[in-house]
Every structure is written in C-alpha cells, then in structure tokens.
Amino acid sequence: MLSLALVARGNGADFMIDGTKSHVDVAVKSTLGSFNARLEKYNVAIAFEPDDVGLKAAEFHADLAALKTGLAERDHNMGVWLQVDAFPEVVFELRALDRGPDGALTARGRLRLHGLMREIHFPVTMSVSRGLVVIDGTATLDTQDFGLPIIRFWVLTVDPVVNVQFHLQGSLTR
C-alpha cells in the first residue's frame, strides 16, 4: 500500500503527487547478491516556488516497517536490524537546494535514522513543464553513520553503504 501525502503551495499552485509514478528504493549490496527494497509507505510535504530554484522546503517521513524486498524473511531480518520497534521512522528535512555553477542541484538537509540525526547532501534533478513536476535524486548513505552494525553471517556480508533513489512525480494545479 502506497501512502503519499504531498500538498505544496507556491505562487498559488498546489503540487499533487502521482503515487503510481513515484517511488523510493534502497539498493543494497551483499556478498551473496544485491537486492532492492521499496518503501511502500511514506509521506512528503514540499514548499514549492516555481519562479526560483524550485523547492524551498521539503520533509519526508517513512515507515521503516514498510521497507519491502519481496522476501518475507529478508524483510523481517531488515526490520530486526533496523530496530523498527524502537525506531519506526526515517525522516529527511531539506535545509537548502543549491544550484552549482554548472546548473546542477544539490539537496542539503538532515536525515534521522535509527534515532540519530546527520547532515547529508546529494544531487537532485527537477523539471517543471506544463504543470508536470518531476524530482529525482540518489543519496548514498553509510548505515554505520547512524549506529547500525555491519551485517556479517558466515560468508554473507552486507555492504553498509546503500543508495536511496527516489522519483517523485506530480502536477501543479491552480
């Protein structure tokens, strides 16, 4: 079940996300094979100003128990490792969206995972055309920075560095 709440105001326009075209995925590498997990439940709120860089503020909340790989046992083990009973949510708060000299955008903000808040930054792209808004990005995270241990079991080792890729698509409405 995908739960998205995204309403953003900017210059009199609302931004409504299309849940069928938006996703948040986590790419994980391990010695026994890589896999992707998809967040099936999250909420996003964005303050949008189309006349400037674009995003003025954004906040993302996700239920970590809704991180699904397609294998129930692996999903359960991920939940145990993430300690979702004690730390059920991951939160990202955008602090700034910077445009470099080449025009590339970098999102800077704070991420709370496993009870720890850390500053992060990552590249994003954003396009606005005829009322359609598309925001893409990939954040590389070292889970050890958030107090999570490296998973090792016999010959299995899970890389603590994961890539969180998101695609948010929606429309501006008046």
N, C-alpha and C positions, 0 to 999 in steps of 0.2 A: 504494500500500500504506500503510495507516494503522498506525502502531506506537505504541501507548499503553501506558504502564505507570503505573498510578495505584493505589497502595495507601496508604491513610491510616488512622491509628489515632486514635481519640478516644473516651474513655469505653467502651472495649471494642468499638467498632464499626469495621469496615473500610469504606472507600469504594472501590467499584469503578466505574470509568468505563465508559460505554457508547460505544464507538468509532463506532457507527453514528449516534449522535445528537450527537456532539461534533465541533467543527471550530474551526480557526484560520485566518482570512482576512486578507489585506492588501489594502486598497483604495488604488489608485494613480491619480492624475490626470495627464493629459498633454494637450498642445495637439491631438493627433490622436486623442484619445479616452481615456476612462478604462477601467480593467480591474481585475479582482480576481485575486489569486494565493492559492492554498490551500496550506498546509503539509500535506504528505502523510505526514510522519514527524516525530513529536515524542514526548517523554516528560514526564510530570508527576508530581510527588510532593507530596502535601499532608498536613499535620498538621491534623486537624480536631477541634474541640471544640464540639459542638452546644449546650452549655449557655451559651456566651458569645457573642461576636461571630461565631464560626464558625471561620474559617481562622486558625490560629496561625502556620503556616509553609507556604510553597509554593515549589516550584522547578520551572522549566520549561526544557527543553532541546529545541532543534530543529535538524535537519539542513537547512542553507540550500539544499543541492542538491536538496532535496525540495520547494522552493517552485515550484509549477506553475500556469501560467496557461491551459494548453490549447493554446498555440502553442509548438512546439519551439524555433523560432529566438528568440522572445522569452525563453523560459526560459533558453536558453544565454546570451543577452546579459545577462540579470539576474545569472546566475552569474559572468560575467566582471566586471561592475560591482561585485558584492558581494565579489569575490575569494575565492570559496568554497574554492579550493585552499589558500589561506593562512589563511583564517578560516572554517572549515566550519560553525561552530555559533553560534547565538544562545542566550543564557542569561538568564533572569529569575529573580531571587531576591526573594521577598516579605520585606520587613522589618517591615511593620505593616499592619494593616487597621483603619482609623479609622472610627468612626461619628460623623457630624456631628450637630448639634443637631436637624436635621430627620429624622434616622434614616438618611440616605444614607451609603453606604460608599465609602471611598476606599482603594485599594491603594497602598502606598508601597513601593518597592523599588529594586533595581539591575538595570540591563539591560546586558549585554555584547554588543556588535555590532561587527564589523569590528575586533576587538581592543581596543576602548575600552569602559570601564565608566562608565555615567552613572546618576545618580539620576533616577527617573521616578515619577510618580503619575498615577492615572487612576480614574474612577468604576467601581464594580462593583455588581452586584446578586447576591444569593444567596437562595435559598429552600430550605427543608428541610421536606418534608411527607410523612408516612408512609413514611419511608425513602428518598424520592427527593430528590436534591440537584441543583440547577441553579445554575450560576455563569456570569454573563455580564459582559462588560466590553469597553470600547473604549479603547485607548491611542493617542494621537496622538503621532507621532514625527517629528522633523526629522532626516532622514538625514545632514544636514551636521554635526549634533552628534556624529556617530560617524565623522567624517572621510571620508564618501562625497561625491564631487562631484555637482553638478547635471548631469543628462544633457541635452545640447543637440546637436542634429544638424539642420542646415538649419532647417526650420520647426518641428521637433519639440523641445519642452522638456518634461521630466518634472518635475512638482512634487516637491521634496524632502520635503514633508510627506506622510506616509502615515498611514492609520488601520488599526490592527491590532485586529480584532474577534474575540473568542473566545466560544464557547459550550461549556461543559463540563457534561455531564450524567451522572449515575451514581446508584448506590444505596448505602445504608448496609446492611451485613449484620452479623449478630452471629456 
